[in-house]
Amino acid sequence: MKKVKINQLNFEIDKLTNSIENVLTGEVFDTQIIKLSLTDIAQIKKKQWQFNWKTELKDSTKEVYKLTSVNNPLVIQGLISIEDKNDHIFMHLIESAAFNKGQAKMYYVVPGNLVAFACKISFEKGYEGFVAFDAKSILIKHYKQTLGATHLRGVRMYIETKAAVKLITKYF
């Protein structure tokens, strides 16, 4: 019997803003989210990222996007892997760059930007903002509070239209 690995999302929403914000200075930078390319993969060092983004990029059922600042598009702030399920978007992975994690993070709101982007894609595809994901069980309450996500069962959560509109309005 083949074991199926379930990717449970493990990110924290530190703040909700319409860009990324430097933790130390409070300076705000406009962001852009674009598809990750094979040439971008060279920039993603395995030691600096928890997930294997090359594998995600090669999976034809998924789309991988990168978040960068408009002024510095060569520095990847975070990544997201999503899949179109024909009635909603499923978020497989979200990860902030190593320098945006933990107490010493450089920028706030990287994961929030990426989740809002998934909601935006859902609206663009006619799915009314619905986005689903599997969360680490210890973060279910956090996602309810910060994203307005609903706990379905087990570790499965979803963001419905009303919560998606709030996220999109805040980030876009």
C-alpha positions in Angstrom: 0.0 0.0 0.0 1.4 3.4 -1.0 1.5 6.0 1.6 0.1 9.3 0.5 1.8 12.4 2.0 -0.7 15.1 3.0 0.8 18.6 3.0 -0.6 20.3 6.0 0.0 24.1 5.8 2.1 25.5 8.5 2.2 29.3 8.2 1.2 32.1 10.5 -0.6 35.3 9.6 1.3 38.0 11.4 -0.6 41.0 10.1 -3.1 42.0 7.4 -1.9 44.8 5.1 -2.1 45.6 1.4 1.7 45.0 0.8 4.7 43.7 2.7 6.0 45.7 5.6 9.6 45.9 6.9 9.5 44.6 10.5 12.1 47.0 11.8 11.4 50.2 9.9 7.6 49.9 9.1 8.4 50.8 5.5 5.8 49.4 3.1 6.6 47.8 -0.3 4.2 47.0 -3.1 4.2 43.4 -4.2 3.5 41.4 -7.2 2.6 37.7 -7.6 3.7 36.0 -10.8 4.1 32.4 -11.9 7.3 30.7 -10.9 9.5 29.7 -13.8 12.1 27.0 -14.2 14.7 29.8 -14.3 13.5 31.0 -10.9 14.3 27.5 -9.4 18.0 28.2 -9.5 17.4 31.0 -7.0 15.6 28.6 -4.6 18.3 26.9 -2.5 17.1 23.7 -0.8 18.7 24.7 2.5 16.7 27.9 2.6 13.3 26.4 1.8 11.4 23.7 3.7 9.5 22.3 0.6 10.8 21.0 -2.7 9.5 23.7 -5.0 11.1 22.1 -8.1 8.8 19.1 -7.6 5.8 21.3 -7.2 6.7 23.2 -10.4 7.0 20.0 -12.3 3.5 18.7 -11.2 1.2 19.5 -14.1 -1.9 19.7 -11.9 -0.4 22.6 -9.9 0.5 26.2 -10.5 3.3 27.7 -8.5 3.5 31.5 -7.9 6.2 33.7 -6.3 5.7 36.9 -4.3 8.2 39.6 -4.8 8.3 43.3 -4.1 7.8 45.5 -7.2 11.1 47.3 -6.5 13.1 44.1 -6.1 11.5 41.4 -8.3 14.6 39.1 -8.1 14.2 38.4 -4.4 11.5 35.9 -3.7 9.6 36.7 -0.5 7.3 33.7 -0.6 5.8 30.9 -2.7 2.4 29.2 -3.1 1.3 26.1 -4.9 -2.3 25.9 -5.9 -4.5 23.5 -7.9 -7.7 24.2 -9.8 -10.3 21.7 -8.6 -13.0 22.9 -11.0 -15.2 24.4 -8.3 -12.6 25.8 -5.9 -8.9 26.4 -5.5 -6.8 24.1 -3.3 -3.7 25.5 -1.7 -1.1 22.7 -1.5 1.8 24.6 -0.1 2.6 28.1 1.1 6.0 29.1 2.3 7.8 32.3 3.3 11.4 32.8 2.4 13.7 31.8 5.4 14.4 35.5 6.1 10.6 36.1 6.5 10.1 33.4 9.2 10.2 33.4 13.0 11.1 36.2 15.4 13.8 37.6 13.2 11.7 37.9 10.0 12.4 40.8 7.7 8.8 41.4 6.3 5.3 40.9 7.7 2.3 39.6 5.7 3.9 37.3 3.1 1.5 34.4 3.8 -1.5 36.7 3.9 -0.7 38.1 0.5 -0.4 34.6 -0.9 -3.7 33.4 0.6 -5.5 36.5 -0.7 -4.0 35.7 -4.1 -5.5 32.2 -4.1 -8.9 33.7 -3.2 -8.5 36.2 -6.1 -7.8 33.4 -8.5 -10.9 31.5 -7.2 -13.1 34.6 -8.0 -11.4 35.0 -11.5 -12.3 31.3 -12.3 -15.9 31.8 -11.1 -15.6 29.8 -7.9 -16.9 32.7 -5.7 -13.6 32.9 -3.7 -13.7 29.4 -2.3 -10.3 28.1 -1.3 -9.5 24.9 0.6 -6.4 23.7 2.4 -5.1 21.2 5.0 -3.8 22.9 8.1 -1.6 21.6 10.9 -4.1 20.9 13.7 -2.5 23.3 16.1 -3.1 26.2 13.6 -6.8 25.6 12.9 -7.9 28.1 15.5 -5.3 30.6 14.2 -6.6 30.3 10.6 -10.2 30.7 11.8 -9.3 34.0 13.6 -6.9 35.5 11.0 -8.3 34.3 7.7 -11.9 33.8 8.6 -11.4 30.2 7.5 -13.9 27.5 8.4 -12.9 24.1 9.8 -14.6 21.4 7.7 -13.3 18.1 9.3 -10.0 16.6 10.3 -7.4 19.1 9.1 -9.4 20.3 6.1 -10.3 24.0 6.1 -11.9 26.4 3.6 -12.3 30.0 3.0 -15.7 31.0 1.7 -16.9 34.0 -0.3 -17.4 36.5 2.5 -14.0 35.8 4.1 -12.3 35.7 0.6 -13.8 39.2 -0.2 -12.3 40.6 3.1 -8.9 39.1 2.3 -8.9 40.4 -1.3 -10.1 43.8 -0.3 -7.2 44.0 2.3 -4.5 42.8 -0.1 -5.5 44.0 -3.5 
